[in-house]
Amino acid sequence: MAEQYFGVGKPVQPVEYYGRKIIKAKYGPVFVDRHLRLYPIQGKGTAAEPKDTMLFRDGKAASRAMEVVNVWQVGRFHGGLMVDHRGEPVAIIRPETVRLYKDMTHVYEIDIDLATLPDKPDLTLMHTFAWMVPVPSRYAQRPEVKGVQAWEYQDQVILDFLDAQAKSEQQNGQNHVPRFYEYDVDKATAFALPPLKADTVHRLTAWHPVIQKPIATLKLGHLSDVHVNVRHLALQKSPACLIETTDGTPVPGTPPTPRASHLCNSFLALRDLIEQFGKAGRADALVITGDLIDFNRNIVPAETGSTIAEQWNAFNVLNQIRNGKLYQRGADDMLLYSLLRHAYRDLKLPVFLTTGNHEAYAVPYGVSPRTNPWVATAGALEQVGALKGTHGPRAIDPAKIEDLGKVASAGAGILGGILGGPLGGLAGRELGKHGSSKAADKAAEIYQDFDRASDWAEAKANAGIAADHNLTLYEICLAYGPTYAQVLTAKNFTPANFDWFFTLITPLSDWRLDYGPRQTLLGLDWGSGENYLNPLGGIDKLPEVDDKIRWVAEHLPSRADKQGLGILPRATQSLSEEQKFLLQGGRRRKRDIGASLTVFSHFTIVNYDGAIELSKQGRQIEPQQSPNALKTMRFEDNAGGWNLNNMGTCERNVDWYFHTCVAGHDQPNHDKVDYHLSGHSHRAGVYTVGLQHGGKLVQVRSAFDPGLSATQSTNKHGGPTKLIVSSSGGPLGTQNLNGELKQWLLTAPSGTLLNEADATPIRQVRTEAGNGKPRLAVALDYLHVDKVETPLVWVPPANGPLPPTSWTMQVGPLTDALQCIDKVRFWVFTASPTGEGGDWSKVDALLKPATDWRAQPRPGSYVMAAPLQPLLVRFNPSTCRMFCEVLLKEPTWPKGAEKLKGMFDVASSWVFPVDYQHGLIARRLGEQGEVPDWDWLSLTLNPSRYPAKGKTTKVNRE
């Protein structure tokens, strides 16, 4: 009906841009006058308006509106590129998003001078636009809209969407958060969801913020990877202690318990960062580039119980994911939505967003997910479509599983390549042992043994999750329980899950904002796909691969990929052709009027792998146009279209972007991107490059961390493009400046403040809220777990008594360089002779530097005397247990790393399990060196407090 009432005519010579027909809407101003309202951001009007009420208050003729308002129909609402009446690309809507707005037909552009409004609103305060229509009678009795007589049509779309979500979830045996209101984020704590603001003003509705900034260029805050995750609230409630008596009370003098109290709460960190950006005008606008949440379906903290047994059972996701009371969708999205409203309403801070890959993740995974045989087999079954039903214990399609058997008969290496990376390779090796006739049966046998989903395996699907949370692996697994290793699906990326983002926040996947004559901002979408497995790119690293398979892999086009088997996910659909049009429009504006051009995306452009020191310049990339581009590659990690220098990037038109949009050193920047801000890797870095051979080769010329690096000579406006990767804005980040702790130099949650007018425009903003100060104990533990070094080794004296009275304690070179060990203490649990219960003993060790060259095979050796003999004489490895507690002090940082001083929490000690046998003290091997000994906790320490592993990992097959 809008075409009729807006007076859309049929011009003799219609103007068309990019396939979009532009038509002036002659009477559009009349209906703008009738329906458009500008409200203070605190809330929209709800009372019904008389039919002759107009925005300009001059009657039905709308004479003033006809003078000062222009309206154009700028294309059909069918997704794709949107243009304004001049033909300039301004936004992109995903075609999938159009289905969420099923009654929309066209896109209109409204040009209105707000200074002409009769009420003269103070636009230095935040307002919101609203296109008001009467509430249909069928909604009038809904509790969310009780007493509301007028709303926006988009409010109806949102309510219909949420209703459909709740109904669909229930039909699938799952649930959506049932009440659709904002959370009171001011009352958020580390242990429970904040209360809902259950009134019509704070129901979930559409907002279109507008504010006037009387400045030449905007100061921009940038956050990424905020990972709002209500599971933190459940984990942090854990009463599990590292060292406790058999009745569950802490042992006097033990490290502060429970250890989960150290967990970094992403939401509290994010809230503080947003407030830092918003208060006192530090930033004029904020952009958050994706990974807004961790996964769509999450645990309900109030339903996890208060005992360890209840919590461990609740965290068995494979068993509980269909429990609609315990696992629901929507809480994390609603928390983020509520925080955006807080930014608008209380901080007067505009917020722009783009998508990341995690918004599409369907279900949770364990806190230390492992690529064990069950996970690999489940992934292989998914690849051939053999698993049926919703996530959880799924049935096997007998017809499809035969396909898996046929594939397995081709051999382990080929199966690994076809099915995908480490999962397929592991499945191939496991199933290929049994021959083609039995491979399908073996796959079914492995998958249907659901307890195996919780098996320990050394290979981790994501090694750094515990570090993200500011906990050691032992600590986080103690709180989570024996199902820490679970991975329910290898296909967690579900594009349909973007529906919450595109309905509740914005239908725009990509956007462009022209601010005044001097600044253009441009946000790019992640897209509807991700690539996280790279089977052929790393197949030559597998020792058991046949030489013929290796030769084929090395000569296929994907040999341009040097990132190994499992990779930081890459955006498979970006940069799209439509995103190129958007970028070209921004480039034209910069060339024509000299405006700066700042681009935002979740995916990176240049980003070093964690093992590469930020100070290593001269790293190279040979950018590709697509993953299948054929190129002759050099065989080392500093070569390839995708290598260790651009982790987490996009897979389309990369060559075009570097050649067309990125200004290198000694190159003009008249139409290039000035700043490209991204995230994804949780590692901060600002990179500049040199383009050689017409952009065919990219060389990193400079790299620095704006919060930690001492020298930042390229931190100035102008010159080469600044490719900025912000660290994570919720979890802890990681860094590797000069190899001080390799990739485990943990950093506080942070974002980037970009102020073009400043002499040093790029600055870092950090927070320690929500336990955001990194613990040195976690960093040191990861040196061991990630096999960077063995921080501590104890060697008994030769031909001494057993048990010894002293040991030579050798400290790993990285740990020793920090000189951060203050004291060493041992906690020994000695079982009672009857086998029931036992006692803990604390033994402090005396350390002094080793001076005898025979006892000092390398620097960092100490003589450790500890009166452990009375305890070790009775030490039985099957019933007794031993922990080493390392008390820490401020590290000694090398010259040039002065900014690292004080960044670590050293008050929290480092505790890990050790064993004693035949005079040797050593960290336990395998699973029990990383995570708790579940059987011992249940059988020896406290059976009523810690349930047996088999009971906790049990899966209901119904």
C-alpha positions, 0 to 999 in steps of 0.5 A, a space after each residue: 500500500 505504501 507505493 499508492 499512498 506515498 505517491 510513487 510514480 512511473 517516471 519516463 526515464 527511471 534511474 537505476 543503480 546496481 539493479 535498483 530502481 530509484 523513484 521519487 515518492 511525491 507524497 511520501 512527506 505526508 506519510 512521514 509527517 503522519 507516522 514518523 516520531 522522534 522520542 527521547 531514547 528512554 522510551 517510545 510513546 504508547 498512547 494512540 494518536 488522533 489521526 490528524 496528529 502530524 510530526 510538524 503539527 501543521 494539519 493534514 495538508 502537511 505543507 511544512 513536511 512537503 517543503 523540508 522532507 524528501 522521500 525516495 523509493 530506492 529498491 525492492 526489499 529482496 536482500 543484497 545491496 542497498 543504495 541511496 537516491 544518488 546511487 551510492 551503496 549504503 548497506 547490505 541486507 542478507 537475502 535470508 534476513 528478508 524472510 524475517 521481515 516477511 511483509 516488507 516489500 520496498 526500501 525507502 530513503 527519508 531525507 529530513 532536516 531535524 532542525 526544522 521540527 517545531 519541538 526543537 529537540 536537543 539532539 546532543 541527547 540521544 533520541 530514537 526514530 519510530 514509525 508509529 502505527 496502531 497495535 492490532 487488537 489481537 496483540 492487545 492482551 499480551 502482557 508485554 504490550 498491556 496498555 500499549 495502543 501504538 507501536 512500530 511495525 518492527 515491534 510486531 515483527 520482533 514479538 512475532 519472531 520471539 513467539 515463533 522461537 519459543 513455539 519452535 523450540 518447544 516443538 523440538 523439546 527445547 526452550 527459549 527464554 520465556 520472558 521478553 524484557 530487558 535485564 537490569 544490567 546495573 544489577 549484574 553480578 558474577 553469580 546470577 542473572 540480573 533481574 528483568 525489567 518486566 514492564 512495557 517500557 522495557 520489553 524487547 523492541 526496535 530502536 533507531 538511535 539518533 544523536 548530533 555530534 558537533 565535532 569534525 570527526 568521531 572518536 571511535 571505540 572498538 570492541 570485538 570478541 566480547 563472548 557474553 556467556 551466562 555459563 560463567 555464572 554457573 561455573 563461578 558458583 562451584 564450591 569445588 576446592 583444590 585442597 579440602 578435607 573429606 567433609 568438604 571444608 577447606 584445609 587451613 592455610 590453603 590457597 583461596 577456594 573455590 578456585 572458580 572464584 577467579 573466573 573472568 566474567 565476560 559480561 562484567 568486563 564488557 560492561 566496564 569497557 562500554 562504560 569507559 568508552 561512554 563516560 566523559 565523552 571518551 568515545 563518540 561512537 562504539 563499534 563491536 565487531 562480532 562474537 557477541 556471544 559464545 553460542 546460542 543455547 546456554 545453561 540456565 544458571 539458576 537451574 544448575 543446583 548448588 552441589 558439585 554433583 548437581 552442577 557436574 550433571 548439568 554440565 553434561 551437555 550431551 545428556 542435557 542439551 534437550 532439557 528445555 528447563 536447563 538449556 535455553 536460547 536467548 539469555 546471552 542475546 538479551 544480556 547484550 541487547 540490554 547492555 546496548 540499551 544501557 549504552 544508548 539510554 544512560 551513556 548517550 553512546 551510539 553503538 554499531 555492530 557487525 557479525 562474527 562467527 560465534 553468533 551462528 554457533 548452535 550448542 555449547 562445547 566442553 571447557 577443554 574440548 578434545 578431538 578424541 575418537 568419539 568426536 572424530 567419528 561423530 564428525 565423520 558421520 555428520 559429514 556423510 549425513 548419517 546422524 539424524 535429529 537435533 543435537 544430543 544423542 542422535 540416531 544413525 541413518 543406516 543408508 548413509 553410514 554405508 557411505 562412510 564405510 565406502 570412504 573408509 576403505 580408501 584409507 586413513 589419509 584420504 578419509 582424513 582429507 575428504 572428511 576434514 582435517 584432524 577430525 576426519 584424519 583421526 576418524 580415518 585412522 580409527 575406522 580404516 584399521 577395520 577394513 571397508 566391510 567393518 568400518 561402518 559398524 565400527 563407526 556406529 559402535 564408537 558413536 553409540 558409546 556416548 560415554 566416550 564423548 567425555 574421553 580425554 585426548 591430548 589433542 585439544 579442539 581449542 587449547 586456550 578456553 581455560 586461559 580465556 576464563 583466567 583459570 588453569 585447566 585443572 581449575 576449570 575442569 574441577 568446576 565443570 566436571 568429567 564431561 569437560 572434553 565433549 564436542 557435540 558437533 563438528 557443524 556448530 556453525 548454523 547460519 539460521 542462528 543469525 536471526 536473533 541479531 538481524 531481528 532484534 538489533 538490525 536487519 543490516 549485515 553491512 553498513 556505511 556511515 558518512 559522518 560530515 565531510 571528513 569521515 566514512 565508517 564502513 562495517 563488513 559482515 562475517 557471512 554465512 559460512 566458516 572454514 575451520 578445517 584445512 585437511 590438505 593444507 597440513 596433510 604433509 605434516 602427517 607422518 603416516 600419509 602415503 607419499 602419493 597422497 602427499 604429492 597430490 596434496 602438495 600440488 593441489 591449489 589449496 597448497 596456497 594454504 599454509 595454516 595447518 590442519 585445524 585453523 582459526 576460522 576464516 570467513 568463506 563468503 567475504 569479501 563478497 562482490 557486494 561488499 566490494 561495491 560498498 568499499 568502492 563507494 567509500 573509496 570514491 568518497 575519500 578520493 572526491 572530498 578527502 574524507 578518511 575511510 575506516 573499515 570494521 570487520 570481525 575477520 582479520 586482514 593481517 594477524 600473526 599466529 600466537 607462536 610468532 613474536 609481534 616484533 618479527 617484521 618482514 613476514 610475508 603473504 601472497 594474497 589469493 582471490 579465492 581458496 581454489 586459486 592456483 599458485 606456485 608456493 614456497 614450502 615454509 610458513 612464511 609463504 602462501 595465500 593463507 599462512 601464519 601471518 593472516 590467521 582468521 582472515 576472509 577467503 574471497 577477494 583478498 588479493 583485490 583488497 590488498 591491491 585496491 584498498 590497502 596503502 603500503 609504505 611508500 604508496 599514495 593513500 588518496 583512495 585507500 582505507 586508513 584504518 581497518 579494525 578487526 578482532 577474532 584472534 583475541 590478540 592485539 596488533 597494529 600492522 602496516 605492510 609494504 606491497 610489492 610486485 603490484 600487490 602480489 606480495 605483501 610484507 609486514 613492515 611494522 607491528 605493535 601492541 598499542 597497550 604494551 609495545 614500547 616503540 610505536 613509530 607508525 601510530 600516527 594519522 596518514 601514511 600506510 593503512 593501519 590494520 588493527 586487531 583489537 584483543 577480546 573485550 570480554 575474555 582474557 586476550 593473549 600476546 607474544 611481544 618478544 617471546 617472553 611467555 610465547 603465546 601465553 602472555 595473557 592480557 586483560 580484556 580490552 578494546 581500541 580507541 581511535 581518534 584521528 585528531 590525536 597525535 597518537 590516534 590508536 590507543 588501548 582501553 583495558 579493564 580488570 573488572 570481573 576478574 579481568 586481571 590476568 593471573 601469572 599462575 595461568 600463564 605458567 601452567 599453559 607453558 607446561 600444558 601447551 608443551 612450550 617448556 617444562 617450568 619445573 623439574 625435580 631431580 633427586 641427588 644420586 645415591 641419596 636416601 629414599 625418600 630424599 631430603 633435598 632435590 635439585 629444582 630446575 626452572 625452565 628458561 622462560 620461567 627462570 628469566 622472569 624470576 617470578 617464583 617466590 616460594 614452593 610449597 607441597 600439599 600431601 594427602 596421606 590416606 588413613 591405614 583403614 582406607 577411609 579418609 586421610 589428612 592433608 599436610 603442608 610442607 614449605 620448601 627451602 630454596 637456594 641457588 645451586 652453586 655446585 656445577 654438578 648440580 647445575 646442568 643449566 641456569 635456573 637450578 636450585 637446591 630444594 630442601 623439603 622435610 617431606 620424608 615422614 610423609 613420603 615414606 607412607 606415600 601410596 600413589 593409588 590412594 595418596 595425592 600431592 600438589 605443588 603450590 608455587 607462590 609468585 612475585 612480580 616478574 622481572 621483565 626484559 628491557 623494552 618490556 616495561 609496560 608489562 610491569 604490574 599487568 599480572 595478578 601474582 597474589 594468586 598462587 599456581 597449584 598443580 598435581 604432582 606425583 612421587 615414586 622412587 625418589 622422583 617428584 614430577 607433574 603427573 602424566 596424561 589426563 591427571 596431569 592436566 585435570 582432576 583424577 575423577 576416580 580418586 575424588 569420588 572413592 578416596 576424598 569425598 564420595 558424597 561430594 564428588 560423584 563417580 565419573 561414570 555416573 556423571 558422564 552417563 547419557 540417557 539414550 531415549 
